Amino acid sequence: AVLLLTGYHPDFALLTGAGVALGPRREPVFDPETMETNVPGVFVAGGLVAGLDTGAIFIENGRFHGEQIVK
């Protein structure tokens, strides 16, 4: 399943409810090569990967996340 979540503030309760660990800036713990979180089969993409710093991910650098996940 793919959950498309748009909006300015990430839903951290969804992440933690799924068992995803969060770092100090509430960024999900994930493998930057595969985008898979600490929960097998759960991947993150887009601004969500930056936690509270959502402005760090733009179309220019977030557009590759889907390709990394598919690989």
Buried (B, 14 or more C-beta within 10 A) or exposed (E): EEEEEEEEEBEBEEBEEEEBEBEEEBBBEBEEEEBBBEBEEBBBBBBBBBBBEBEBBEEEEBEEBBEBBEE
